[in-house]
Amino acid sequence: MIRRRRPLLRAAAVGGGAYLAGKHVANRQAEAQAAEDDQNARLDSLEQQQYGSYPPQQGYPPQQGYGYQEQAPPPEPAAGPSMMDQLTQLADLHKQGILSDDEFAAAKAKLLG
């Protein structure tokens, strides 16, 4: 019976060693992949910061013809008076007596949100 157990013990030892070696290799590969992913994420964030600081580059102008229709750029919104200018204008109207106290308070509340 002793002879029979030794081959089983030997097989168990070899199998257990192979299992541990495979597990070690898998852990190393997972660590390497995690390090590579981390490095790629850091590079991506640095590229985003770098590209965010430079103005976008202009390419060649588009070719005319062949069914291409040039689109006009969207109009820029008109710059209205600043909040401070509007408040001073309301205060001037209130001082002149054009706006009552209640009207001034309502207009100021509407302007400030």
Backbone as CSV, one residue per row, in Angstrom:
resi,resn,N_x,N_y,N_z,CA_x,CA_y,CA_z,C_x,C_y,C_z
1,MET,0.809,-1.191,0.000,0.000,0.000,0.000,0.856,1.261,0.000
2,ILE,2.027,1.165,0.552,2.917,2.311,0.581,3.368,2.658,-0.837
3,ARG,3.607,1.674,-1.644,4.014,1.934,-3.015,2.930,2.653,-3.799
4,ARG,1.738,2.349,-3.492,0.626,2.950,-4.220,0.448,4.424,-3.854
5,ARG,0.715,4.798,-2.637,0.513,6.178,-2.204,1.607,7.102,-2.724
6,ARG,2.799,6.601,-2.913,3.881,7.476,-3.349,3.642,8.084,-4.735
7,PRO,3.197,7.327,-5.719,2.911,7.978,-7.006,1.789,9.019,-6.881
8,LEU,0.808,8.750,-6.039,-0.251,9.740,-5.846,0.278,10.979,-5.142
9,LEU,1.156,10.780,-4.169,1.746,11.900,-3.462,2.627,12.707,-4.398
10,ARG,3.398,11.998,-5.227,4.248,12.685,-6.196,3.397,13.484,-7.187
11,ALA,2.320,12.924,-7.666,1.438,13.620,-8.607,0.784,14.840,-7.958
12,ALA,0.419,14.685,-6.699,-0.190,15.810,-5.988,0.817,16.929,-5.789
13,ALA,2.052,16.584,-5.481,3.087,17.600,-5.288,3.400,18.315,-6.591
14,VAL,3.510,17.571,-7.687,3.778,18.177,-8.997,2.602,19.054,-9.421
15,GLY,1.398,18.545,-9.235,0.208,19.325,-9.611,0.070,20.587,-8.774
16,GLY,0.344,20.479,-7.486,0.258,21.659,-6.618,1.305,22.688,-6.975
17,GLY,2.525,22.211,-7.298,3.583,23.141,-7.720,3.225,23.837,-9.017
18,ALA,2.653,23.086,-9.956,2.246,23.681,-11.230,1.127,24.700,-11.021
19,TYR,0.224,24.381,-10.119,-0.869,25.305,-9.815,-0.321,26.615,-9.259
20,LEU,0.596,26.522,-8.294,1.170,27.727,-7.692,1.967,28.535,-8.714
21,ALA,2.718,27.845,-9.584,3.487,28.541,-10.613,2.547,29.262,-11.579
22,GLY,1.473,28.590,-11.979,0.503,29.221,-12.877,-0.172,30.420,-12.228
23,LYS,-0.487,30.279,-10.956,-1.120,31.374,-10.239,-0.162,32.566,-10.127
24,HIS,1.120,32.277,-9.874,2.125,33.333,-9.774,2.257,34.075,-11.104
25,VAL,2.305,33.342,-12.214,2.408,33.947,-13.545,1.169,34.793,-13.831
26,ALA,-0.002,34.292,-13.487,-1.240,35.039,-13.730,-1.266,36.326,-12.914
27,ASN,-0.804,36.259,-11.657,-0.743,37.471,-10.830,0.230,38.477,-11.413
28,ARG,1.378,38.022,-11.891,2.356,38.918,-12.501,1.769,39.584,-13.745
29,GLN,1.090,38.827,-14.567,0.483,39.384,-15.776,-0.590,40.405,-15.422
30,ALA,-1.379,40.122,-14.399,-2.415,41.068,-13.977,-1.791,42.355,-13.447
31,GLU,-0.691,42.239,-12.683,-0.005,43.428,-12.176,0.584,44.244,-13.322
32,ALA,1.177,43.554,-14.306,1.749,44.250,-15.456,0.651,44.964,-16.246
33,GLN,-0.485,44.316,-16.427,-1.599,44.932,-17.155,-2.138,46.136,-16.398
34,ALA,-2.245,46.027,-15.080,-2.726,47.151,-14.273,-1.750,48.320,-14.341
35,ALA,-0.458,48.036,-14.303,0.546,49.101,-14.406,0.476,49.769,-15.773
36,GLU,0.276,48.977,-16.823,0.175,49.540,-18.166,-1.088,50.393,-18.306
37,ASP,-2.201,49.923,-17.760,-3.443,50.701,-17.799,-3.294,52.012,-17.044
38,ASP,-2.625,51.964,-15.893,-2.397,53.168,-15.102,-1.525,54.156,-15.869
39,GLN,-0.478,53.642,-16.508,0.401,54.509,-17.280,-0.349,55.123,-18.462
40,ASN,-1.185,54.347,-19.144,-1.979,54.876,-20.259,-2.950,55.947,-19.787
41,ALA,-3.543,55.748,-18.623,-4.476,56.749,-18.090,-3.740,58.035,-17.774
42,ARG,-2.532,57.923,-17.182,-1.762,59.133,-16.882,-1.343,59.843,-18.154
43,LEU,-0.941,59.095,-19.186,-0.567,59.711,-20.456,-1.763,60.403,-21.108
44,ASP,-2.927,59.770,-21.043,-4.130,60.381,-21.609,-4.471,61.691,-20.899
45,SER,-4.346,61.702,-19.572,-4.665,62.934,-18.850,-3.647,64.025,-19.163
46,LEU,-2.379,63.659,-19.311,-1.373,64.655,-19.679,-1.612,65.197,-21.082
47,GLU,-2.012,64.315,-22.007,-2.321,64.771,-23.356,-3.515,65.714,-23.356
48,GLN,-4.524,65.409,-22.560,-5.690,66.280,-22.473,-5.292,67.647,-21.936
49,GLN,-4.440,67.684,-20.921,-3.990,68.953,-20.375,-3.163,69.713,-21.402
50,GLN,-2.312,68.994,-22.126,-1.450,69.638,-23.094,-2.261,70.177,-24.266
51,TYR,-3.177,69.401,-24.790,-3.981,69.857,-25.908,-4.960,70.945,-25.483
52,GLY,-5.346,70.960,-24.223,-6.246,71.996,-23.739,-5.561,73.351,-23.664
53,SER,-4.224,73.391,-23.539,-3.532,74.666,-23.414,-3.195,75.284,-24.761
54,TYR,-3.175,74.493,-25.837,-2.881,75.022,-27.153,-4.168,75.323,-27.906
55,PRO,-4.159,76.369,-28.752,-5.359,76.608,-29.562,-5.496,75.520,-30.614
56,PRO,-6.703,75.231,-31.036,-6.884,74.186,-32.051,-6.218,74.596,-33.354
57,GLN,-5.596,73.647,-34.018,-4.903,73.954,-35.247,-5.888,73.999,-36.394
58,GLN,-5.639,74.948,-37.277,-6.484,75.099,-38.444,-5.908,74.233,-39.558
59,GLY,-6.740,73.479,-40.227,-6.308,72.650,-41.339,-6.409,73.437,-42.639
60,TYR,-6.264,72.745,-43.720,-6.423,73.380,-45.014,-7.882,73.780,-45.202
61,PRO,-8.128,74.862,-45.949,-9.531,75.237,-46.181,-10.221,74.164,-47.006
62,PRO,-11.509,73.966,-46.779,-12.219,72.929,-47.531,-12.285,73.265,-49.008
63,GLN,-12.292,72.228,-49.827,-12.357,72.392,-51.275,-13.779,72.741,-51.692
64,GLN,-13.876,73.624,-52.669,-15.176,73.992,-53.221,-15.506,73.034,-54.358
65,GLY,-16.776,72.859,-54.608,-17.206,72.007,-55.700,-17.516,70.604,-55.226
66,TYR,-17.854,69.747,-56.168,-18.177,68.348,-55.893,-19.281,68.217,-54.850
67,GLY,-20.250,69.099,-54.921,-21.395,68.985,-54.050,-21.160,69.526,-52.643
68,TYR,-20.034,70.156,-52.415,-19.748,70.696,-51.081,-20.424,72.041,-50.924
69,GLN,-21.162,72.194,-49.860,-21.814,73.469,-49.568,-21.169,74.046,-48.321
70,GLU,-20.618,75.236,-48.491,-19.963,75.877,-47.353,-21.016,76.421,-46.402
71,GLN,-20.829,76.152,-45.138,-21.765,76.636,-44.134,-21.170,77.857,-43.464
72,ALA,-22.017,78.845,-43.261,-21.564,80.049,-42.572,-21.375,79.728,-41.098
73,PRO,-20.360,80.328,-40.467,-20.186,80.076,-39.035,-21.361,80.651,-38.253
74,PRO,-21.726,80.024,-37.151,-22.862,80.529,-36.380,-22.538,81.914,-35.806
75,PRO,-23.525,82.791,-35.790,-23.265,84.134,-35.268,-22.963,84.085,-33.777
76,GLU,-22.044,84.930,-33.355,-21.709,84.989,-31.940,-22.791,85.765,-31.209
77,PRO,-23.130,85.348,-30.008,-24.164,86.065,-29.270,-23.692,87.485,-28.935
78,ALA,-24.617,88.401,-29.043,-24.292,89.794,-28.765,-24.028,89.947,-27.272
79,ALA,-22.976,90.679,-26.975,-22.632,90.889,-25.575,-23.546,91.969,-25.012
80,GLY,-24.384,91.579,-24.069,-25.297,92.525,-23.442,-24.595,93.265,-22.325
81,PRO,-25.291,94.218,-21.759,-24.682,94.954,-20.659,-24.437,94.031,-19.474
82,SER,-23.381,94.320,-18.742,-23.049,93.484,-17.604,-24.061,93.689,-16.486
83,MET,-24.025,92.797,-15.502,-24.963,92.873,-14.389,-24.759,94.171,-13.610
84,MET,-23.497,94.591,-13.470,-23.208,95.812,-12.737,-23.796,97.026,-13.454
85,ASP,-23.691,97.049,-14.792,-24.274,98.144,-15.570,-25.794,98.182,-15.408
86,GLN,-26.411,97.012,-15.427,-27.867,96.963,-15.280,-28.302,97.418,-13.892
87,LEU,-27.527,97.041,-12.865,-27.858,97.488,-11.506,-27.719,98.995,-11.365
88,THR,-26.667,99.567,-11.951,-26.504,101.029,-11.871,-27.611,101.738,-12.645
89,GLN,-28.034,101.163,-13.749,-29.128,101.768,-14.522,-30.429,101.729,-13.704
90,LEU,-30.690,100.612,-13.027,-31.879,100.525,-12.174,-31.799,101.530,-11.027
91,ALA,-30.597,101.669,-10.446,-30.437,102.621,-9.344,-30.670,104.048,-9.824
92,ASP,-30.188,104.369,-11.026,-30.413,105.714,-11.580,-31.899,105.967,-11.817
93,LEU,-32.607,104.963,-12.342,-34.043,105.125,-12.566,-34.778,105.291,-11.233
94,HIS,-34.325,104.607,-10.211,-34.944,104.721,-8.889,-34.693,106.104,-8.293
95,LYS,-33.456,106.617,-8.473,-33.135,107.955,-7.957,-33.928,109.048,-8.672
96,GLN,-34.175,108.858,-9.954,-34.921,109.855,-10.726,-36.416,109.805,-10.417
97,GLY,-36.829,108.754,-9.740,-38.231,108.643,-9.383,-39.064,107.909,-10.419
98,ILE,-38.433,107.376,-11.420,-39.164,106.647,-12.462,-39.645,105.310,-11.916
99,LEU,-38.808,104.661,-11.078,-39.190,103.400,-10.462,-39.512,103.630,-8.986
100,SER,-40.598,102.999,-8.540,-40.918,103.081,-7.116,-40.035,102.104,-6.348
101,ASP,-40.117,102.149,-5.028,-39.316,101.245,-4.208,-39.657,99.781,-4.500
102,ASP,-40.936,99.480,-4.633,-41.345,98.100,-4.905,-40.894,97.647,-6.290
103,GLU,-41.030,98.523,-7.280,-40.599,98.176,-8.639,-39.080,97.966,-8.684
104,PHE,-38.348,98.828,-7.984,-36.887,98.692,-7.947,-36.477,97.367,-7.299
105,ALA,-37.136,97.027,-6.193,-36.807,95.791,-5.489,-37.139,94.571,-6.366
106,ALA,-38.269,94.619,-7.063,-38.647,93.504,-7.934,-37.694,93.358,-9.114
107,ALA,-37.311,94.475,-9.716,-36.395,94.427,-10.850,-35.008,93.942,-10.426
108,LYS,-34.566,94.373,-9.250,-33.272,93.939,-8.747,-33.298,92.450,-8.418
109,ALA,-34.378,91.970,-7.825,-34.496,90.545,-7.515,-34.520,89.704,-8.796
110,LYS,-35.203,90.205,-9.811,-35.256,89.490,-11.093,-33.874,89.446,-11.737
111,LEU,-33.133,90.529,-11.651,-31.813,90.600,-12.246,-30.823,89.693,-11.512
112,LEU,-30.903,89.668,-10.202,-29.970,88.863,-9.426,-30.374,87.389,-9.376
113,GLY,-31.547,87.092,-9.852,-31.940,85.680,-9.943,-32.923,85.349,-8.879
